[in-house]
Amino acid sequence: CPRCNGAGALRNVCPTCSGDGRLSKTDSVEVRIPPGAQSGSRLRVVAKGNAGAMGGPGGDLYIITRVGDHPVFKRQGDDIRIKMPIRIDEAILGAKVEVPTIDGRTLLKVPPSTNSGKVFRLRERGVLNPRTQKRGDQFVEVQIIVPEIADENTKALMRDFANLNPNDPRKNLFESV
């Protein structure tokens, strides 16, 4: 407090600082959040906390991080999970599809006869752990998207496909019931 020079009192209690010896003020601090910081990570900024009482040295500022949700990437520890839509022809015949990662895009090879829900692992495409200096993985769950069929030619092709592949995927499920 400039009026009492941090003493907290003149003859009577200082009216400017109410006898505390310091004034409240707002200040901006630029902080670099390290890669891989998780919700609950604690960052320390030396000498940027509250001023010391009665002219003492300033304290440290502690910042507790809270990481927001991302519309595509879901974080689990150092791993990243995403759901990737693929077309039915890509699932049946196999394909190379472009997949987003936290570092950009990469190609994922989808093998023929891939079922919806199949999870693929992209090694070391996750978050960098600041303690171990190792990266997590990215897990890609494919989801087959069935298109709306409006024309008769496509419907006829699907009927032909069903006739050529008569296996019932539910057959074993209901045998014991």
N, C-alpha and C positions, 0 to 999 in steps of 0.2 A: 504494500500500500504506500503510495508516495506521500501521503499526509503524515503517517506515523513512522515511515521508513522500516516497516516490518516489525516494529516493537509491539504493536497491538494496542498501545495506549499512549495518549498524550497526558494531560492532567487527569482527564476522565476517560472513559471508554471512547475510543475513536469512532465517530459516527460513520465514517466512510467504510471501514472494514468490520465494524461491530466487535472490535477487540481481537480479531483473528490474525491480523497482520498480513493479510493477502486479499486480493480482489478476484472476483469471478469474471472470466472473460472467455470468449470462444475463439479458438485458433484452428486453422487448417493444418493437417499433417499429411504429407504424402508418404504412403506406405506401399512397398512392393510385396504382393502376395506371392509366395513361392509356388512353382508348379507342384501339383499334387496335394495342395492344402485341402483338407476335408472339413466338413462341418464340425465345429468344436475345436479346431486347431487354434492354438494360442500364439499370438505374435507379440513380441516385446519391442517397444520403441523406447530407447534409453533417454531419460531426462525430458520426456514430453508429457509426463503426467502432471498431477497437481503440484503447485508450488509448495515448498516446505513451510510449516507453521513458524511464525516468529522469525522469518528471514532465513530459514533452513533451506537446504538444497532441494531442487525439484525431484519428484518421484518419476517412476517409469509409467508409460502408458501400455496397457495390455489390451489387445484386440482379440476377441473371440470371433472366428469366422463362421458364417452360415452360407453354405453353397446351395444355390437355387437349383430347381429342376430344369432339365433340358427337354425340349419337345421330342427329340429323337434318341439321344443317348441316356441310358440309365446306368448310374454308377453303383457298383457293389464292391466296396473296398477299393482296390487298385484296378479292378476289372470293369470293363464297359460292356453293356448288353444293348443290343438293338433288335428290332423286329424288321425283317426285310421282305416286302411283298415280291412274289415272283409269279409269272404267268404259268398256266397249266402246261403249255408246250415246253417251257423251260424246265419244269419239274419232270416231265416225262422223258424228254430227249436229252436233257443236260444242257448247260449253258455256262458262259462266263458273264457274271453280272457285276456291275460297278457298285461298290459298297462304300458309304461314307464312314470315315474314321475321324478321330479327333485331330489327326495330322493332315487330312485331305481325303482323297478317294483312292481305293485299291480295287483290284479285281478278285472276285471269289469264284472258284470253279464249283458249280453245282453239278454233281454227277447225275447220270440218267436214273430215273425211277426214284427221285427224292420225294419223300412224304412231307406234308405240311407239319411244322413243329420240329423238324430236324434242326439241330444246333451245330454250327460250325465254329471252330476256334481259330482266331487270327492271333498268333503268338506275338507278344510284346507290342500290341497295338493299343494297350490300355493306358492308364495314368502312371506317370513316373512317381515312385515312392521316394520322397526326399531323404528318408533314413537309410534305405538299402540301396538307393540309386538303381533299382531295377523297375522295369515296367510291368504292369499287369497285362492281361490278355483282353481281346475283344471277342465276345461271343455273339454270333449272328444267328438268329432263329428265323428260318424261312417260313413264310406264310403264303400258301397258294391262293391266289385270287382268281375266282371263277368269273369269267365275263358274262354279261347279259347277252343272250343269243336272240337276235331278232329275225334273222333271215332263215328261210327254209333249207337252204343248201347246207348251212352249218349244222342245223338240227339233224339233217339226214346223215351228215358225216359223224355226228356224235352217236346216232343210233347204230351206224355201221361199226363204230369203235366199240360200243357196248356189246354188240353181237360177237365181235372178234375176241373180246375179253370178258367172258361170262363169270369170272370168279366173284364170289360174294364175300366182301371183307368182314361181314357180320356173322358169317356161318358158324365159326367156332365160339363166338361170344354167347350165343343163345342155346348151345347144345346142352349145357348142364342146368338150364333153367326150366 
